[in-house]
């Protein structure tokens, strides 16, 4: 049986926690920041945890992630 391939675009953008949850970086925090409030920019700096309904699809994209 051939090796399963990793989707490199997903592997670059995602990381796995110790318990197997998937972390990713928030969007809307790279440019056009002057119109956004300080609290919004701080909130966007934090990462997010992927919703459980997307996890099976993502684990197919990154089979050796966790």
Backbone as XML, in Angstrom:
<?xml version="1.0"?>
<chain id="A" units="angstrom">
  <residue number="1" name="UNK">
    <atom name="N" x="0.838" y="-1.182" z="0.000"/>
    <atom name="CA" x="0.000" y="0.000" z="0.000"/>
    <atom name="C" x="0.886" y="1.249" z="0.000"/>
  </residue>
  <residue number="2" name="UNK">
    <atom name="N" x="0.602" y="2.234" z="-0.852"/>
    <atom name="CA" x="1.473" y="3.411" z="-0.924"/>
    <atom name="C" x="1.326" y="4.304" z="0.304"/>
  </residue>
  <residue number="3" name="UNK">
    <atom name="N" x="2.326" y="5.147" z="0.476"/>
    <atom name="CA" x="2.284" y="6.096" z="1.587"/>
    <atom name="C" x="1.169" y="7.108" z="1.389"/>
  </residue>
  <residue number="4" name="UNK">
    <atom name="N" x="0.606" y="7.570" z="2.494"/>
    <atom name="CA" x="-0.374" y="8.654" z="2.413"/>
    <atom name="C" x="0.397" y="9.965" z="2.315"/>
  </residue>
  <residue number="5" name="UNK">
    <atom name="N" x="-0.087" y="10.874" z="1.463"/>
    <atom name="CA" x="0.621" y="12.126" z="1.243"/>
    <atom name="C" x="0.072" y="13.210" z="2.158"/>
  </residue>
  <residue number="6" name="UNK">
    <atom name="N" x="0.961" y="14.083" z="2.604"/>
    <atom name="CA" x="0.581" y="15.222" z="3.437"/>
    <atom name="C" x="0.312" y="16.420" z="2.552"/>
  </residue>
  <residue number="7" name="UNK">
    <atom name="N" x="-0.794" y="17.115" z="2.794"/>
    <atom name="CA" x="-1.054" y="18.382" z="2.103"/>
    <atom name="C" x="-0.196" y="19.444" z="2.771"/>
  </residue>
  <residue number="8" name="UNK">
    <atom name="N" x="0.809" y="19.923" z="2.047"/>
    <atom name="CA" x="1.793" y="20.817" z="2.642"/>
    <atom name="C" x="1.187" y="22.151" z="3.058"/>
  </residue>
  <residue number="9" name="UNK">
    <atom name="N" x="0.186" y="22.635" z="2.323"/>
    <atom name="CA" x="-0.421" y="23.912" z="2.702"/>
    <atom name="C" x="-1.111" y="23.798" z="4.054"/>
  </residue>
  <residue number="10" name="UNK">
    <atom name="N" x="-1.748" y="22.678" z="4.318"/>
    <atom name="CA" x="-2.395" y="22.480" z="5.616"/>
    <atom name="C" x="-1.355" y="22.280" z="6.712"/>
  </residue>
  <residue number="11" name="UNK">
    <atom name="N" x="-0.295" y="21.551" z="6.420"/>
    <atom name="CA" x="0.717" y="21.270" z="7.432"/>
    <atom name="C" x="1.427" y="22.541" z="7.888"/>
  </residue>
  <residue number="12" name="UNK">
    <atom name="N" x="1.599" y="23.510" z="6.986"/>
    <atom name="CA" x="2.257" y="24.760" z="7.355"/>
    <atom name="C" x="1.390" y="25.614" z="8.264"/>
  </residue>
  <residue number="13" name="UNK">
    <atom name="N" x="0.078" y="25.520" z="8.106"/>
    <atom name="CA" x="-0.829" y="26.429" z="8.802"/>
    <atom name="C" x="-1.410" y="25.855" z="10.082"/>
  </residue>
  <residue number="14" name="UNK">
    <atom name="N" x="-1.264" y="24.571" z="10.311"/>
    <atom name="CA" x="-1.896" y="23.923" z="11.449"/>
    <atom name="C" x="-0.849" y="23.323" z="12.366"/>
  </residue>
  <residue number="15" name="UNK">
    <atom name="N" x="-1.194" y="23.238" z="13.655"/>
    <atom name="CA" x="-0.361" y="22.504" z="14.598"/>
    <atom name="C" x="-1.280" y="21.734" z="15.527"/>
  </residue>
  <residue number="16" name="UNK">
    <atom name="N" x="-0.737" y="20.712" z="16.159"/>
    <atom name="CA" x="-1.525" y="19.814" z="16.980"/>
    <atom name="C" x="-1.139" y="19.973" z="18.441"/>
  </residue>
  <residue number="17" name="UNK">
    <atom name="N" x="-2.136" y="19.974" z="19.310"/>
    <atom name="CA" x="-1.878" y="20.040" z="20.742"/>
    <atom name="C" x="-1.545" y="18.644" z="21.247"/>
  </residue>
  <residue number="18" name="UNK">
    <atom name="N" x="-1.169" y="18.562" z="22.501"/>
    <atom name="CA" x="-0.849" y="17.270" z="23.087"/>
    <atom name="C" x="-2.038" y="16.344" z="23.176"/>
  </residue>
  <residue number="19" name="UNK">
    <atom name="N" x="-3.237" y="16.907" z="23.285"/>
    <atom name="CA" x="-4.440" y="16.079" z="23.386"/>
    <atom name="C" x="-5.039" y="15.758" z="22.028"/>
  </residue>
  <residue number="20" name="UNK">
    <atom name="N" x="-4.423" y="16.247" z="20.935"/>
    <atom name="CA" x="-4.893" y="15.919" z="19.596"/>
    <atom name="C" x="-5.776" y="16.966" z="18.952"/>
  </residue>
  <residue number="21" name="UNK">
    <atom name="N" x="-6.021" y="18.083" z="19.644"/>
    <atom name="CA" x="-6.800" y="19.148" z="19.030"/>
    <atom name="C" x="-5.932" y="19.877" z="18.012"/>
  </residue>
  <residue number="22" name="UNK">
    <atom name="N" x="-6.574" y="20.599" z="17.103"/>
    <atom name="CA" x="-5.854" y="21.258" z="16.020"/>
    <atom name="C" x="-5.922" y="22.761" z="16.225"/>
  </residue>
  <residue number="23" name="UNK">
    <atom name="N" x="-4.745" y="23.404" z="16.249"/>
    <atom name="CA" x="-4.659" y="24.848" z="16.427"/>
    <atom name="C" x="-4.368" y="25.503" z="15.087"/>
  </residue>
  <residue number="24" name="UNK">
    <atom name="N" x="-4.872" y="26.736" z="14.922"/>
    <atom name="CA" x="-4.541" y="27.523" z="13.746"/>
    <atom name="C" x="-4.538" y="28.991" z="14.125"/>
  </residue>
  <residue number="25" name="UNK">
    <atom name="N" x="-3.952" y="29.805" z="13.272"/>
    <atom name="CA" x="-3.808" y="31.224" z="13.548"/>
    <atom name="C" x="-5.023" y="31.979" z="13.036"/>
  </residue>
  <residue number="26" name="UNK">
    <atom name="N" x="-5.429" y="33.007" z="13.790"/>
    <atom name="CA" x="-6.565" y="33.824" z="13.372"/>
    <atom name="C" x="-6.210" y="34.632" z="12.134"/>
  </residue>
  <residue number="27" name="UNK">
    <atom name="N" x="-7.222" y="34.954" z="11.341"/>
    <atom name="CA" x="-7.006" y="35.796" z="10.170"/>
    <atom name="C" x="-7.321" y="37.257" z="10.521"/>
  </residue>
  <residue number="28" name="UNK">
    <atom name="N" x="-7.213" y="38.152" z="9.553"/>
    <atom name="CA" x="-7.506" y="39.588" z="9.693"/>
    <atom name="C" x="-6.548" y="40.293" z="10.643"/>
  </residue>
  <residue number="29" name="UNK">
    <atom name="N" x="-5.301" y="39.871" z="10.705"/>
    <atom name="CA" x="-4.369" y="40.508" z="11.626"/>
    <atom name="C" x="-3.010" y="40.744" z="10.978"/>
  </residue>
  <residue number="30" name="UNK">
    <atom name="N" x="-2.979" y="41.056" z="9.688"/>
    <atom name="CA" x="-1.687" y="41.276" z="9.051"/>
    <atom name="C" x="-1.545" y="42.662" z="8.436"/>
  </residue>
  <residue number="31" name="UNK">
    <atom name="N" x="-2.619" y="43.266" z="7.973"/>
    <atom name="CA" x="-2.542" y="44.620" z="7.437"/>
    <atom name="C" x="-3.891" y="45.291" z="7.602"/>
  </residue>
  <residue number="32" name="UNK">
    <atom name="N" x="-3.952" y="46.587" z="7.294"/>
    <atom name="CA" x="-5.146" y="47.419" z="7.523"/>
    <atom name="C" x="-5.537" y="47.396" z="9.003"/>
  </residue>
  <residue number="33" name="UNK">
    <atom name="N" x="-4.539" y="47.555" z="9.873"/>
    <atom name="CA" x="-4.778" y="47.413" z="11.305"/>
    <atom name="C" x="-5.153" y="48.716" z="11.992"/>
  </residue>
  <residue number="34" name="UNK">
    <atom name="N" x="-5.015" y="49.865" z="11.314"/>
    <atom name="CA" x="-5.278" y="51.131" z="11.999"/>
    <atom name="C" x="-6.748" y="51.304" z="12.328"/>
  </residue>
  <residue number="35" name="UNK">
    <atom name="N" x="-7.609" y="50.729" z="11.551"/>
    <atom name="CA" x="-9.042" y="50.885" z="11.810"/>
    <atom name="C" x="-9.576" y="49.873" z="12.814"/>
  </residue>
  <residue number="36" name="UNK">
    <atom name="N" x="-8.752" y="48.938" z="13.253"/>
    <atom name="CA" x="-9.194" y="47.926" z="14.205"/>
    <atom name="C" x="-8.795" y="48.342" z="15.616"/>
  </residue>
  <residue number="37" name="UNK">
    <atom name="N" x="-9.663" y="48.062" z="16.567"/>
    <atom name="CA" x="-9.404" y="48.465" z="17.948"/>
    <atom name="C" x="-8.285" y="47.608" z="18.543"/>
  </residue>
  <residue number="38" name="UNK">
    <atom name="N" x="-7.692" y="48.126" z="19.615"/>
    <atom name="CA" x="-6.593" y="47.412" z="20.264"/>
    <atom name="C" x="-7.065" y="46.084" z="20.830"/>
  </residue>
  <residue number="39" name="UNK">
    <atom name="N" x="-8.267" y="46.067" z="21.392"/>
    <atom name="CA" x="-8.763" y="44.809" z="21.963"/>
    <atom name="C" x="-9.011" y="43.773" z="20.865"/>
  </residue>
  <residue number="40" name="UNK">
    <atom name="N" x="-9.482" y="44.227" z="19.711"/>
    <atom name="CA" x="-9.709" y="43.300" z="18.600"/>
    <atom name="C" x="-8.386" y="42.741" z="18.097"/>
  </residue>
  <residue number="41" name="UNK">
    <atom name="N" x="-7.356" y="43.599" z="18.006"/>
    <atom name="CA" x="-6.055" y="43.123" z="17.538"/>
    <atom name="C" x="-5.440" y="42.132" z="18.523"/>
  </residue>
  <residue number="42" name="UNK">
    <atom name="N" x="-5.600" y="42.377" z="19.822"/>
    <atom name="CA" x="-5.104" y="41.424" z="20.819"/>
    <atom name="C" x="-5.831" y="40.089" z="20.706"/>
  </residue>
  <residue number="43" name="UNK">
    <atom name="N" x="-7.132" y="40.150" z="20.511"/>
    <atom name="CA" x="-7.923" y="38.919" z="20.383"/>
    <atom name="C" x="-7.497" y="38.137" z="19.142"/>
  </residue>
  <residue number="44" name="UNK">
    <atom name="N" x="-7.188" y="38.857" z="18.054"/>
    <atom name="CA" x="-6.788" y="38.190" z="16.820"/>
    <atom name="C" x="-5.378" y="37.605" z="16.897"/>
  </residue>
  <residue number="45" name="UNK">
    <atom name="N" x="-4.558" y="38.086" z="17.834"/>
    <atom name="CA" x="-3.216" y="37.532" z="17.979"/>
    <atom name="C" x="-3.251" y="36.115" z="18.530"/>
  </residue>
  <residue number="46" name="UNK">
    <atom name="N" x="-4.258" y="35.816" z="19.328"/>
    <atom name="CA" x="-4.375" y="34.480" z="19.896"/>
    <atom name="C" x="-4.768" y="33.492" z="18.801"/>
  </residue>
  <residue number="47" name="UNK">
    <atom name="N" x="-4.334" y="32.285" z="18.960"/>
    <atom name="CA" x="-4.737" y="31.253" z="18.022"/>
    <atom name="C" x="-6.126" y="30.743" z="18.335"/>
  </residue>
  <residue number="48" name="UNK">
    <atom name="N" x="-6.615" y="29.880" z="17.480"/>
    <atom name="CA" x="-7.928" y="29.281" z="17.673"/>
    <atom name="C" x="-7.793" y="27.770" z="17.599"/>
  </residue>
  <residue number="49" name="UNK">
    <atom name="N" x="-8.789" y="27.103" z="18.159"/>
    <atom name="CA" x="-8.875" y="25.646" z="18.089"/>
    <atom name="C" x="-9.915" y="25.292" z="17.027"/>
  </residue>
  <residue number="50" name="UNK">
    <atom name="N" x="-9.566" y="24.373" z="16.161"/>
    <atom name="CA" x="-10.463" y="23.973" z="15.078"/>
    <atom name="C" x="-11.692" y="23.262" z="15.635"/>
  </residue>
  <residue number="51" name="UNK">
    <atom name="N" x="-12.844" y="23.543" z="15.056"/>
    <atom name="CA" x="-14.083" y="22.899" z="15.474"/>
    <atom name="C" x="-14.007" y="21.397" z="15.203"/>
  </residue>
  <residue number="52" name="UNK">
    <atom name="N" x="-14.627" y="20.627" z="16.072"/>
    <atom name="CA" x="-14.535" y="19.165" z="15.986"/>
    <atom name="C" x="-15.140" y="18.610" z="14.705"/>
  </residue>
  <residue number="53" name="UNK">
    <atom name="N" x="-16.092" y="19.326" z="14.106"/>
    <atom name="CA" x="-16.716" y="18.816" z="12.884"/>
    <atom name="C" x="-15.760" y="18.827" z="11.699"/>
  </residue>
  <residue number="54" name="UNK">
    <atom name="N" x="-14.701" y="19.656" z="11.744"/>
    <atom name="CA" x="-13.725" y="19.715" z="10.654"/>
    <atom name="C" x="-12.549" y="18.765" z="10.865"/>
  </residue>
  <residue number="55" name="UNK">
    <atom name="N" x="-12.415" y="18.210" z="12.061"/>
    <atom name="CA" x="-11.227" y="17.423" z="12.372"/>
    <atom name="C" x="-11.026" y="16.202" z="11.476"/>
  </residue>
  <residue number="56" name="UNK">
    <atom name="N" x="-12.057" y="15.416" z="11.132"/>
    <atom name="CA" x="-11.793" y="14.264" z="10.253"/>
    <atom name="C" x="-11.220" y="14.652" z="8.894"/>
  </residue>
  <residue number="57" name="UNK">
    <atom name="N" x="-11.711" y="15.739" z="8.315"/>
    <atom name="CA" x="-11.200" y="16.170" z="7.012"/>
    <atom name="C" x="-9.758" y="16.638" z="7.121"/>
  </residue>
  <residue number="58" name="UNK">
    <atom name="N" x="-9.450" y="17.355" z="8.191"/>
    <atom name="CA" x="-8.093" y="17.876" z="8.357"/>
    <atom name="C" x="-7.123" y="16.743" z="8.655"/>
  </residue>
  <residue number="59" name="UNK">
    <atom name="N" x="-7.542" y="15.756" z="9.404"/>
    <atom name="CA" x="-6.647" y="14.644" z="9.709"/>
    <atom name="C" x="-6.344" y="13.801" z="8.472"/>
  </residue>
  <residue number="60" name="UNK">
    <atom name="N" x="-7.225" y="13.829" z="7.473"/>
    <atom name="CA" x="-6.899" y="13.194" z="6.196"/>
    <atom name="C" x="-5.850" y="13.999" z="5.443"/>
  </residue>
  <residue number="61" name="UNK">
    <atom name="N" x="-5.900" y="15.334" z="5.582"/>
    <atom name="CA" x="-4.919" y="16.181" z="4.897"/>
    <atom name="C" x="-3.540" y="16.069" z="5.532"/>
  </residue>
  <residue number="62" name="UNK">
    <atom name="N" x="-3.507" y="15.906" z="6.856"/>
    <atom name="CA" x="-2.234" y="15.827" z="7.580"/>
    <atom name="C" x="-2.222" y="14.494" z="8.332"/>
  </residue>
  <residue number="63" name="UNK">
    <atom name="N" x="-1.982" y="13.386" z="7.639"/>
    <atom name="CA" x="-2.135" y="12.078" z="8.276"/>
    <atom name="C" x="-1.090" y="11.786" z="9.347"/>
  </residue>
  <residue number="64" name="UNK">
    <atom name="N" x="0.083" y="12.394" z="9.267"/>
    <atom name="CA" x="1.136" y="12.108" z="10.232"/>
    <atom name="C" x="1.296" y="13.244" z="11.227"/>
  </residue>
  <residue number="65" name="UNK">
    <atom name="N" x="0.281" y="14.082" z="11.366"/>
    <atom name="CA" x="0.377" y="15.244" z="12.247"/>
    <atom name="C" x="0.359" y="14.887" z="13.708"/>
  </residue>
  <residue number="66" name="UNK">
    <atom name="N" x="-0.507" y="13.958" z="14.094"/>
    <atom name="CA" x="-0.551" y="13.612" z="15.513"/>
    <atom name="C" x="-0.806" y="12.134" z="15.688"/>
  </residue>
</chain>
